Amino acid sequence: MEKQQGRWKRQMRWIKEGMKNFRLSLSFRVSLNYLRFFLINGIIFFFILGFLYVYEEMKPAKSVVEQMVVLLEKDEEKFVEYVVSEQPKNLAVFWKDGEELRRLYENGEENWLQSRYYFGHCLERRNGEWKLLIKDNQDVFRNGQKYEITFYYDVSDAVEKSSSFLRNASMIYLILTLFIIWESRRDNKRIFAPIKNLTDTARNLTVTNLHSERLPVRGTEKELRELTQVFNEMLDRLELSYESQKQFVSNASHELRTPIAVIQGYSRMLSRWGASDPEILNEAVEAIGDESKAMQELVEKLLFLSRHDRKTLKVQKDWFSMGEVVEDMVKETRIVTTNREIKASLIQNVSVYGDDQLLKQAIRVLIDNAIKYSDEGDTITIGCENKNGNCVLTVEDTGRGMKKEDVDHMFERFYRSDDIRGKIDGHGLGLSIARLIILAHAGTIKVRTQYTVGTSFTITIPRQRMAPHQPNGAK
């Protein structure tokens, strides 16, 4: 017994697993929905049609009843003459006089009174046939007195005729329904072809064919055309993101290759002659220190970009005085840069809601670029203004400027123009990091430059209307 129960449980588990893996195709499910729609609406339609057919068949009997009511109100003898001459079929008339129920006329059904009527209708099966009886009570006024007359109709013939008609019509309707559904399968396959192509494309998609796998847009329906376009646009974004990531890794590897090679070269030099030659020892230590510092700066920039791309960059905003920050940076720049003229055009005390360390890093990038891309004796001007509550920062220099083709790519990661590559130190990440910081504060950055004349950067940090209330004496 226990073995049978265990076998039965295993079989039920296999059946459940099989049902989970069983999936009908989308085209077949649409066809099933068509079939359900036709069947439900067909049943409702034929039910209404049968009701209207029976109602139309009852109209002659209704007119006979109205004629009988008129004759009963005038003269009962004329009523008798009418029913004797006409002898309407499937009809019975009963006169209720007090508690007594008197039969005035009857032709057809013999068990009018024994049947159970619900809302004036009785549907029952007798001798293998369905019977539909209708009970109708009407008031008749004779000699100023009201009498209740009960009429009984037998409309079984009408029901039989309508059922025969509806049976034949429903068979034709069912055949037409199946034919329409069968023919619609071809249209369904054509309509859902883009979805199948999408599935096949997604299944075969790899990094090697990411640039070539696209779905055809022409020849599809409007809704599926939009789906196809969205899918192709998604593939375009994936390809662009993948290419950018690959280029990013390639550029980072290239930037790290040089300092690593220098450090390895000096380490081999130290292992051979450094211990006995103090001059070589000092040179190697200094070079290794410089290259390790450059590598550290590059790694920190890469980590910043990585945190930004992964949406994990923390921006700790608070109210602070941008004017004080700019003044401190002007003083620091004058101390470390003695061969450039550092000017402060206009420094106003502007309260800003943001991350002071990040904004200071962005300004430092612009100042360092102004120093690197200018010559001895050039002028660097730094300013901070309050314009309608917005903080406007400017960093201008009279250095070598940029060409138009360089301006279009200046904020790209690792981008460096050909005429300075290898001549001026840098990795090409500073401006892209500064731009990300400004955008994180809902700001804008504009550039004006002229080759061999100079460059001007203008940063606008808008007033944060939705920021917390500014405390008195914000730093």
N, C-alpha and C positions, 0 to 999 in steps of 0.2 A: 504493500500500500504506500509506504513511504517512498519507494523507488518510483512508483507511478506519479506521485505528487511532485517529486523532484524533476522527472522527465517532463511533466506538464508545465512546470514553472520555467524550465529551460526553453521549451517550445514557445511559450508566451513571450519570453525575453527576446528570442530570435525574431518573432513576429514584430514586436515593438521596434527592435533595431532596424528591421527591414522597412517598416513604415516610416521611420525617421529618414532613411536614405531614399525613399520613393518620392519623387517630385514630378508632377505633371508639367509639361511644357507650357510656356506662356500662351502660345497660340491655341493649344488645346483648352486651356482654362478660359480663354476669351470665347471660344466656340461653346463651351458649357454655359457661360453666362448668356450668350445669345439664345441657346436652347431654353434656359430657365426663363428668360424674358418672354420668348414667344409662347411658352406653355402657360405661364401665369396670366399673361394678357389674353391668350386665347380662351382660357377657362372663363375669365371674367367677361369677355366679349360674348361667348356663346351662352353664358348664363343670362346675360341681359337680353340677348336676341331671343332666347326661348321664352323669357318672361313677356317680352313685347308680342311674341307670336301668340301665346295663350291669351293675352289681353285683347288682341285683335279678334281672336276667335270667339271671345265672350261678348263682343259688341252686339251681335244679333239677339243673343239671349237677354241682354240688358234692355234692348228696345222692346222685346216681348213683355218683359216684366213691367216696364213703364206703361205699356198699353193695358196690362192687367190691372195695375193700380188705378188707372183712370176709370176703367169699367167697374171695378169694385166700389169706387166712391159714388158712381152714378146709379148703377142698377146691377144687382147680382145676377139677374136673368141674362142680361147681355154678356156678362162674364162667362156664364155657362155656355151660351151660344158660341162665343168666341173660341173657347177651349175645345168644344166639340167639333167645330169646323176646322180649326187650325191644328189642334193636337200637337203642340210644341213638345219636342223630345227632350229627354234628360233634364226634366224640370219637375219640381214638386212645390205646391203652395199649401201652407197650413194657416188656419185662422185661429187666433187665440182669443177665446171669449171667456174672460174671467180665468178660472183655473182649467177650463176645458180647452183642449187643442183639437180642432176639427180640420180634417183634410178636405181641401177644396179641389185640389187637382194633383194628379201624380202620374208620371210617365217615365219609366226607366228604373232607377235604383229602388230596391225594396227596403233597404236598411238605412234610411236617411237619419232617423232619430237615434239609432244605436251607435253611430259613429261619434268619435271624440273630435271636437273642433277646437283649434287653437287660433285665436285671432280671426275666426270665421273661416278657417281652412282646415281640411282634413286630407292627409296623404297617407294611404294604407294600401297594403297588398292583399288582394282577394283572388283566390282561384288562379294564382300564378300571374295575375295582372295588377298593375298599379292603378289605383283609383285616386282622383283628385276631386274632392267635393268642396263646394263653396256655400256658405250660409250667409244670407243677407236679410236682415230685419228692416222692415219699413212700416211707417205709420199710415193708416188709411182713415179718413174722416167721413163718417156717414151720419146724416141727421144730427150734426153737431157733436157727435161722439167719436172719440179716437179708438181705433182698433189696431192691434199689432199683427201684421202679416209677415210670415217667415217664408222666404223663397230659398230653395235648394237647387244648386246647379251641379250637374255632372259634366265636367270638362275633360274627362279622361280621354275622349277621342282627340281633342286638341293637343293634349299632352303626348299621346301616342304619335300623332302626326309630327309634332315639333321634335320629339325625341328621334324619330326616324330621320327627319331632315338634318337635325344637328349631328346625328351619328355619321351620316354621309359627309356633311360639310366638315366635321372635325377630322375625318380621315384625309380628306383633300388638304385641309389646313396643315395636318401633321406632315403629309408628304411634301408639301411646299416648304414647310419649315426645315425639314431635313435636307431638302435640295438647296435651300438658301445657305444653310450652315455649311454644307459640303462645298458649295462654290465659294463661300467666304473664307475657307481655309487658305486658298491660294492668295487672297488679298492679305490675310493675316501674315502669311509667310513673307510677302513682299513688304508689308508695313514694318514687321519686326526684324527684317533683315539687318538694319543698322545696329540693333541691339545685339544680334548674334555676332556681327562683325566687331562690335565693341568688346564683347566677351572674348572673342578669339584674339583680338589685338592685345587686350590686357593680359591674356594668358601667355602670349608669345613675347611680351615686352621685356627687354633686357637693356643693359647700359650700352651694348654694342649696336643695337638697332633703334635706340631712342630717337635719333634724328630722322629716321626714315618711316617709322610706323605712324601713319595718320589715316583717319577714316574719310571716305568720300562723302562730300556734303551734297552734291547734286543728286537729284532723283529721290530724295527722302521727303517724308511729310514734314509739315511745319514744326510740330512739337519735337519730333525726332531729329529734325535738322538742327534745332537749337541745342538738343542734347549732344549731337555730334560735334557741333561747333565748340560747345563747352569742354567736351572731352579733348578735342584737338588743342584748344587753348591751354588746358591743364598739362598736356604733353609738352607744349611749347615752354610753359613755365618750368616743368621738371627738367627739360633739356637745358634751359638757360641756367637754372640753379645748379645742375650737375656740372655744366661747363665752367660756371663761375667757381664752384668748389674745387674742380680739378685745376683750374688756373691759379686759384688761391694757394693750393697745396704746392703747385709747381713753383710759384713765386717765393713762397716761404722757404722751400727747400733751397732755392737758388740763393736767397739772402743769407741763409745759415751756412751754406757751403763754404763761402769765402772766409768768415771768421774761424770756422772749424779747421779749414786748411792752414790758416796762419798759425793757429794755436798748435796744431800738430807739427808744423814745420819748426817752430821755435822750441817745442818740447824735444824733438829729435836733435836740434842743435845743442840744447842744454845737455842732453844725454851724452853727446860726443865731446864738446869742448867747453861747455858752460862752467863746469866745476873748476877749471884751471884758468879761465879767462874772465876776469871781473867785468870787462867791457861788454863781452857777449852776454854775460849773466844779467847785467843791468838792462841791456837792450831787450832781451827775451822776456824778462819779468814785466817791463813796461809795455811791450807789445801784447803780451798775454793779458795783462790787466785791461788795456784799451779794448781789445777784441771781446773779452768776456763782458765788459761793460756794454758794448754795442749789442752783444747777443742778449743780455739781460733786458735792454730797452726793447729789442725786437720781440722777445718772448712776452713782455708785459703788454705790448701793443696787440700781439696776436691773442692773448688772453682776453683783453678788452673787447676785441671784435668778436671773439667766440662767445663771450657772455652776452653781448648784444644780440648776436644771431640766435642764441638759444633762449632769449627773453629772460635771462637771469641777471641782467645788469641792474644793480641797485642804484637808484637815484634818490638820495636823501635830501629832500627839499625843506628849506626853511627861509625865513626872511633874513637878509643881510644887505650891507651897503656895498654896492658894486664900485662906487667911487673910491672907497678905502682900499679895496682889492687892487684896483688899477694903479693907484698911487704907490702901493707897495711893489707892484710888478715893475713900474717905471724906475723906482729906486734900485731894485735888484738888477735890472737890465743895465743901468748906468754903471753899476759896480763891476759886473762881469764882462761888459763890452766897452772897451776904452777907445777903439778905433772907429766907432760910429757915433754920429751925433743923435742922441736920444732926446726927443722933444715931447712935451705934454701939451697938446693943443688946448683942450678944455676938459677939465675933469669935474663933473658935478656929482653931488651925493644923490645917487638913485637907489631906492630900495627895490630889491629884486627877490622874488620868491623862487628859489631854485637850490641846486647843489653847488655850493661855492667852490668846492674842490674840483668838480668836473668843469665848471665854467672857467676856472683859473687854468686848468689844463688846456682847454680849447684856445684861450688867449695866448698861452705860452707857445702853442704850436705856431700860431700866426707870427708871433714875435721872433721865434727861432728861424722860421722861414725867411722873414725879412732880413735877419742878420746873415743867413747863409747865402741868400741870393742878392746880396748887395756888396759893394766894395768899400775899401777904407775911405773914410771921409763922407760917405753917403749919409743921408738923414732918414731917421725912422721916427714917425710921429704917432703917438698913442693918444686916444681921446675917449671920453665917456660923457654922454649927454643925456639929459632928461627931455624927451620930446612927447608931450601929452601923456605922461605917465609911463611911456615905453623907454627902455634902456637901449641906447644906441652906442655901440662900441666901434671904434675905427682903429685900424693899424695900417699905416701907409709907409712906403719906402720909396727911395729914388734909385732903386737897384736896376737890374737888367730886364725886369718885366717878363712877360710871357707872350708867346705866339698864339694866334687864334686856335690852331689845332691842339695846343696844349691846354687852353682854357676849357675846351669841350670835354677833356678827360682828366682834369686836375683832381677831381674828387674820387676817382677810381682807385681801388686798392693796388698798391705796388706800382702805380704809374709814375714814370719819370721820363722827362723829355730826353731825346737823344743827345742834345748838345751839352747836357750836364751830367749824363750817366757816366760814372767813373771819375768825375772831376770834383763833385761836391758830395760829401757824405750824406747818407739818408737812405731810408727804405721805401719811401713813397706811401706811408701809411698815416702820416700826421694829419693831412687835410681831410681824409676820409673819417678819421676819428673825431676831429673838430666838428665836422658837419653832423655826425651822429649825435654829438653832445648838444649842439644847437637845436636840432630837431627834437630831441628829448625834452627841451624846454619850450617847445612850440615856437621857436624862433626862426629867423631867416638869415641867410648869409649871401651877400652880394659881392661881386668882384669887378673891379675896373682896372685894366692893365693896358700897357702899351710897351711894346718891345723896345728895350734899351732905355726906357724912360722911367718905369717904375710900376708898382702895383699897389692897389688900395683895397682892403677888405673892410666891409661894413656889416656888423652883426646887430640885429634888432631882436631884443628880448621883450615880448609884449607884456603889458601889465596883466597879471593873473586876476581876473575878476572873480573867479570861483575859489580863490585861495583862502586859507583861514585868515581871520582878522589879524592885521599887522599890529604887533605889540608896540608900545611906546619905546622909542630908543632902540629900534632894531639895529642889529650890528651891521 
